[in-house]
């Protein structure tokens, strides 16, 4: 017997980009399966990161540019929950909101994409000085560590816009998230999957974070039904690491989590923006200690010298 009110409607706040809408509709399908008595509506929200397609993310605040206004719609009770790409959600909790839902994660690595019809076998095969489009300091630093000769150029816009710019010759290659390409049925454009140790993914990459008001116990209970405990443990550890480092969502930090039986293995890198310095560490322990494992990884990275590049003035 259902413990939910009949004809309950849940309003999902989301950005209006194709990828954000895919994610919101994916959550809507999960909710429909977990709570058949619930009706779902989508509430479109325009964020600063969507409106300004010119400036680099770091120049107008980096953290929260894709999440703050979506969160506000929930806090103002114009929606009941917000769906975020978890890698965009700051680790500092927003007062009045609870991160109550973390569904199963998609493939989490980055992908190198070449103009349509071109191929290569390895990053080393890119020509000297190749122009690579990515606005992510994490991706830029790791690419420069591997190939200091590359030209790293800003690129903004949704996935389709970036692919068009690539095919029009503005870049020799671009880097996008494997998950986003797959979700939007562009997986056929992936030239190379960039996996560790070449490139570590962002904290929370390929995972969704669903927030609701922290006093909305009924919605919290529903979101718990669509959460996947293993993914939740992974992102808890990763976000704990980032928070302990006091680094933002767009800092040159990469973390990889792996589940091995009841253990969680974590590897992390911190780089200088120019890729000349790279600090690595790893820890492992029970999944139940995910929060502490993330702290341990951060402390090991700091002890290895990562504090020097994290504290450097921009």
C-alpha positions as CSV (number, residue, x, y, z in Angstrom):
1,X,0.0,0.0,0.0
2,X,1.5,3.4,-1.0
3,X,2.4,5.8,1.7
4,X,2.2,8.8,-0.8
5,X,-0.7,11.1,-1.2
6,X,-2.8,10.4,-4.2
7,X,-2.2,12.7,-7.2
8,X,1.0,14.2,-5.7
9,X,2.8,16.4,-8.2
10,X,6.6,16.8,-8.1
11,X,8.0,19.8,-10.0
12,X,11.6,19.3,-11.3
13,X,13.6,22.5,-11.7
14,X,16.3,22.2,-14.4
15,X,18.3,24.2,-16.9
16,X,17.0,24.2,-20.4
17,X,20.1,22.9,-22.3
18,X,19.5,19.6,-24.2
19,X,21.7,17.7,-21.7
20,X,20.0,19.2,-18.6
21,X,16.6,18.3,-20.0
22,X,17.8,14.8,-20.8
23,X,18.9,14.5,-17.1
24,X,15.6,15.9,-15.8
25,X,13.5,13.6,-17.9
26,X,15.7,10.7,-16.9
27,X,14.9,11.5,-13.2
28,X,11.3,11.9,-14.1
29,X,11.3,8.3,-15.5
30,X,13.0,7.0,-12.4
31,X,10.4,8.8,-10.2
32,X,7.6,7.3,-12.3
33,X,8.9,3.8,-11.7
34,X,9.6,4.3,-8.0
35,X,6.4,6.3,-7.2
36,X,3.7,5.6,-9.7
37,X,1.2,7.7,-7.8
38,X,3.3,10.8,-8.5
39,X,2.9,13.2,-11.5
40,X,6.0,14.9,-12.6
41,X,6.3,18.4,-14.2
42,X,9.5,20.1,-15.6
43,X,10.2,23.7,-14.6
44,X,12.7,25.4,-16.9
45,X,15.3,27.8,-15.3
46,X,17.8,30.1,-17.1
47,X,21.1,30.3,-15.2
48,X,24.0,32.8,-15.4
49,X,26.1,30.1,-17.0
50,X,23.5,29.6,-19.7
51,X,23.0,33.3,-20.4
52,X,26.7,34.2,-20.7
53,X,28.1,32.1,-23.4
54,X,31.2,34.3,-23.9
55,X,33.1,34.7,-20.6
56,X,35.1,31.8,-19.2
57,X,33.4,30.2,-16.2
58,X,36.2,31.3,-13.9
59,X,35.8,34.9,-14.8
60,X,32.2,35.2,-13.6
61,X,32.3,33.1,-10.5
62,X,33.0,29.5,-11.5
63,X,31.2,27.8,-8.7
64,X,27.5,27.7,-8.8
65,X,27.0,29.4,-12.1
66,X,24.9,26.5,-13.3
67,X,23.2,25.7,-10.0
68,X,22.4,28.7,-7.9
69,X,19.3,29.9,-9.8
70,X,17.9,26.4,-10.1
71,X,18.3,26.0,-6.3
72,X,16.5,29.3,-5.7
73,X,13.5,28.1,-7.6
74,X,13.2,25.2,-5.2
75,X,13.8,27.3,-2.1
76,X,11.1,29.7,-3.3
77,X,8.8,26.7,-3.6
78,X,8.2,27.2,-7.4
79,X,9.6,23.7,-7.7
80,X,10.0,20.7,-5.4
81,X,13.4,19.4,-6.5
82,X,16.4,20.4,-8.6
83,X,18.4,18.1,-10.9
84,X,22.1,19.0,-11.3
85,X,25.1,17.6,-13.0
86,X,26.8,16.7,-9.7
87,X,30.2,17.9,-10.9
88,X,28.7,21.5,-11.1
89,X,27.3,21.5,-7.6
90,X,29.5,23.2,-5.0
91,X,30.5,21.0,-2.1
92,X,29.3,23.6,0.5
93,X,25.7,22.8,1.4
94,X,23.0,25.3,0.5
95,X,21.0,26.3,3.6
96,X,17.5,24.9,3.3
97,X,18.3,22.2,0.8
98,X,19.2,18.5,1.0
99,X,21.1,16.4,-1.5
100,X,18.6,13.6,-1.2
101,X,19.0,11.7,-4.5
102,X,22.0,10.3,-6.3
103,X,21.0,7.7,-9.0
104,X,23.3,5.3,-10.7
105,X,26.3,6.9,-12.4
106,X,27.0,6.9,-16.2
107,X,30.6,6.3,-17.6
108,X,32.7,9.0,-16.0
109,X,35.7,9.7,-18.2
110,X,36.5,12.5,-20.6
111,X,36.5,12.1,-24.4
112,X,38.7,13.6,-27.1
113,X,36.7,14.4,-30.2
114,X,38.2,15.2,-33.6
115,X,36.5,16.8,-36.6
116,X,34.0,14.5,-38.3
117,X,35.8,11.8,-40.3
118,X,39.2,12.1,-38.6
119,X,40.8,9.5,-36.4
120,X,43.9,9.0,-34.3
121,X,45.2,6.2,-32.0
122,X,46.6,8.2,-29.1
123,X,47.0,11.7,-27.7
124,X,50.6,11.6,-28.8
125,X,49.5,11.5,-32.4
126,X,48.0,15.0,-32.3
127,X,50.2,17.4,-34.3
128,X,52.5,19.8,-32.4
129,X,50.7,22.9,-31.2
130,X,47.3,21.4,-31.9
131,X,44.3,23.6,-30.8
132,X,42.2,21.9,-28.2
133,X,38.9,23.3,-27.1
134,X,38.1,23.0,-23.4
135,X,37.2,25.6,-20.8
136,X,37.9,23.2,-17.9
137,X,41.1,24.1,-15.9
138,X,41.2,20.4,-14.8
139,X,41.3,19.2,-18.4
140,X,43.6,21.9,-19.5
141,X,46.2,21.2,-16.8
142,X,46.2,17.4,-17.4
143,X,46.5,17.9,-21.1
144,X,49.4,20.3,-20.7
145,X,51.1,17.8,-18.2
146,X,51.0,15.2,-21.0
147,X,51.6,17.6,-24.0
148,X,53.0,21.0,-23.0
149,X,53.0,22.0,-26.7
150,X,49.2,22.0,-27.0
151,X,47.2,25.2,-27.4
152,X,44.3,25.1,-24.9
153,X,41.4,27.3,-26.0
154,X,38.2,28.3,-24.3
155,X,35.0,26.8,-25.8
156,X,31.4,27.5,-24.6
157,X,27.9,26.3,-25.6
158,X,26.0,23.1,-25.5
159,X,27.3,19.8,-26.9
160,X,25.9,20.3,-30.4
161,X,27.3,23.9,-30.6
162,X,30.7,22.7,-29.6
163,X,30.7,19.9,-32.2
164,X,29.7,22.4,-34.9
165,X,32.5,24.7,-33.9
166,X,34.9,21.8,-34.1
167,X,33.7,20.7,-37.5
168,X,33.8,24.3,-38.8
169,X,37.6,24.3,-38.1
170,X,37.8,26.5,-35.0
171,X,39.7,23.7,-33.2
172,X,41.8,20.7,-34.0
173,X,40.0,18.7,-31.3
174,X,37.7,19.3,-28.3
175,X,37.3,17.5,-25.0
176,X,33.8,16.6,-23.7
177,X,32.4,14.3,-21.1
178,X,31.8,10.8,-22.2
179,X,28.5,10.7,-20.3
180,X,27.1,13.8,-22.0
181,X,28.0,12.5,-25.5
182,X,26.4,9.1,-24.7
183,X,23.2,10.6,-23.2
184,X,22.7,12.8,-26.2
185,X,23.4,10.0,-28.7
186,X,26.7,11.5,-29.9
187,X,28.9,8.6,-28.7
188,X,29.8,7.9,-32.3
189,X,31.8,11.1,-32.2
190,X,34.2,9.9,-29.5
191,X,37.7,9.5,-30.9
192,X,39.6,8.6,-27.7
193,X,38.4,8.0,-24.2
194,X,40.8,9.8,-21.9
195,X,41.3,7.6,-18.8
196,X,43.6,7.8,-15.8
197,X,46.5,8.2,-15.4
198,X,46.3,10.4,-18.5
199,X,43.2,12.3,-17.3
200,X,41.3,11.9,-14.0
201,X,37.6,12.9,-14.1
202,X,36.0,15.7,-12.2
203,X,34.6,15.1,-8.7
204,X,31.0,13.8,-9.3
205,X,31.5,13.5,-13.1
206,X,28.7,11.6,-14.8
207,X,26.6,11.5,-11.6
208,X,23.3,13.4,-11.0
209,X,22.6,15.2,-7.8
210,X,18.9,15.8,-6.8
211,X,18.2,18.4,-4.2
212,X,14.9,19.2,-2.4
213,X,14.0,21.3,0.6
214,X,15.4,19.8,3.7
215,X,12.0,19.9,5.5
216,X,10.2,18.1,2.7
217,X,10.3,14.7,4.2
218,X,7.9,13.1,1.7
219,X,10.1,14.1,-1.3
220,X,13.2,13.0,0.5
221,X,11.7,9.6,1.0
222,X,10.8,9.3,-2.7
223,X,14.3,10.4,-3.7
224,X,15.9,7.9,-1.4
225,X,14.1,5.2,-3.5
226,X,15.9,6.2,-6.7
227,X,19.4,6.6,-5.1
228,X,22.1,4.0,-5.7
229,X,24.1,3.4,-2.5
230,X,27.4,2.6,-4.3
231,X,27.3,5.8,-6.4
232,X,26.3,7.8,-3.3
233,X,29.4,6.4,-1.5
234,X,31.6,7.3,-4.4
235,X,30.4,10.9,-4.8
236,X,30.4,11.4,-1.0
237,X,34.1,10.5,-0.9
238,X,35.0,12.6,-3.9
239,X,33.1,15.7,-2.7
240,X,34.6,15.3,0.8
241,X,38.1,15.3,-0.9
242,X,37.3,18.5,-2.8
243,X,35.8,20.2,0.2
244,X,38.8,19.4,2.4
245,X,41.1,20.7,-0.3
246,X,39.0,23.9,-0.3
247,X,39.0,23.8,-4.1
248,X,36.1,24.7,-6.2
249,X,34.2,22.7,-8.9
250,X,36.4,24.2,-11.6
251,X,39.8,23.7,-9.9
252,X,42.5,21.5,-11.5
253,X,41.6,18.6,-9.3
254,X,40.7,15.1,-10.5
255,X,39.5,12.1,-8.5
256,X,38.7,8.5,-9.4
257,X,36.7,6.2,-7.2
258,X,36.4,2.5,-7.6
259,X,34.3,0.0,-5.7
260,X,35.9,-3.4,-5.0
261,X,33.5,-5.5,-2.9
262,X,33.0,-3.6,0.3
263,X,36.0,-1.3,-0.3
264,X,36.3,2.1,-1.9
265,X,39.5,2.9,-3.6
266,X,40.3,6.6,-4.3
267,X,43.0,8.2,-6.4
268,X,43.4,11.9,-6.8
269,X,45.5,14.5,-8.6
270,X,46.0,18.2,-8.2
271,X,47.9,20.2,-10.8
272,X,49.1,23.7,-11.4
273,X,47.1,25.4,-14.1
274,X,50.0,25.2,-16.5
275,X,50.4,21.5,-16.0
276,X,54.0,21.8,-14.8
277,X,53.3,20.5,-11.3
278,X,51.3,17.4,-10.6
279,X,50.6,15.8,-7.2
280,X,49.1,12.3,-6.8
281,X,47.9,10.2,-3.9
282,X,45.6,7.2,-3.2
283,X,43.7,5.7,-0.3
284,X,41.3,2.9,0.3
285,X,38.9,1.7,3.0
286,X,35.3,0.6,3.6
287,X,32.5,2.2,1.7
288,X,30.8,3.0,4.9
289,X,33.7,5.4,5.7
290,X,33.4,7.4,2.4
291,X,33.4,10.8,4.1
292,X,36.6,10.1,6.0
293,X,38.3,8.5,3.0
294,X,37.7,11.7,1.0
295,X,39.3,13.7,3.8
296,X,42.2,11.3,4.0
297,X,42.9,11.6,0.2
298,X,42.8,15.4,0.4
299,X,45.2,15.4,3.4
300,X,47.6,13.1,1.6
301,X,47.5,15.4,-1.5
302,X,48.2,18.4,0.7
303,X,51.0,16.6,2.4
304,X,52.5,15.8,-1.0
305,X,52.6,19.6,-1.7
306,X,49.3,20.3,-3.5
307,X,48.6,23.2,-1.1
308,X,51.2,25.2,-3.0
309,X,49.3,25.2,-6.3
310,X,45.9,25.4,-4.7
311,X,46.9,28.6,-2.8
312,X,48.6,30.2,-5.7
313,X,47.0,33.5,-6.8
314,X,45.1,33.3,-10.1
